Amino acid sequence: MEKLSQQEEEAMQAVWQCGNGFIKDFLDQMAEPKPPYTTLASTIKNLERKGFLKSDKLGNSYQYKPLIKEEEYKKKFMNGFVSDYFENSYKDLVTFFAKEKKISASELKEIINMIENPKK
């Protein structure tokens, strides 16, 4: 699965929020400044071509639905990110954020608790 551009990710976020929908529905979900309708339509068509979306023709419009779940994309993206930037070491990832003061000791304790006590 290829990494999406920022514009494509923003479009997919809107799609995931809507579930099934039309371009106008996705545009309504997007934060300001919203892209022009035609730009979003082009992005949605690219996402369909890349296999992230499926369309169904309804009258004169197309309704789109995601073919990949948000969680699945996040997992694949994060695995690639950690592999590319942290030599596949999640420890190095966490260390980086700790050194940059982007994660607190209490947040680290929460993470340790999640690891030691996974939800069944």
Rosetta blueprint (number, residue, H / E / L):
1 M L
2 E L
3 K L
4 L L
5 S L
6 Q H
7 Q H
8 E H
9 E H
10 E H
11 A H
12 M H
13 Q H
14 A H
15 V H
16 W H
17 Q H
18 C H
19 G L
20 N L
21 G E
22 F L
23 I H
24 K H
25 D H
26 F H
27 L H
28 D H
29 Q H
30 M L
31 A L
32 E L
33 P L
34 K L
35 P L
36 P L
37 Y H
38 T H
39 T H
40 L H
41 A H
42 S H
43 T H
44 I H
45 K H
46 N H
47 L H
48 E H
49 R H
50 K L
51 G L
52 F L
53 L E
54 K E
55 S E
56 D E
57 K E
58 L E
59 G L
60 N L
61 S E
62 Y E
63 Q E
64 Y E
65 K E
66 P E
67 L L
68 I L
69 K L
70 E H
71 E H
72 E H
73 Y H
74 K H
75 K H
76 K H
77 F H
78 M H
79 N H
80 G H
81 F H
82 V H
83 S H
84 D H
85 Y H
86 F H
87 E L
88 N L
89 S L
90 Y H
91 K H
92 D H
93 L H
94 V H
95 T H
96 F H
97 F H
98 A H
99 K H
100 E L
101 K L
102 K L
103 I L
104 S L
105 A H
106 S H
107 E H
108 L H
109 K H
110 E H
111 I H
112 I H
113 N H
114 M H
115 I H
116 E H
117 N L
118 P L
119 K L
120 K L
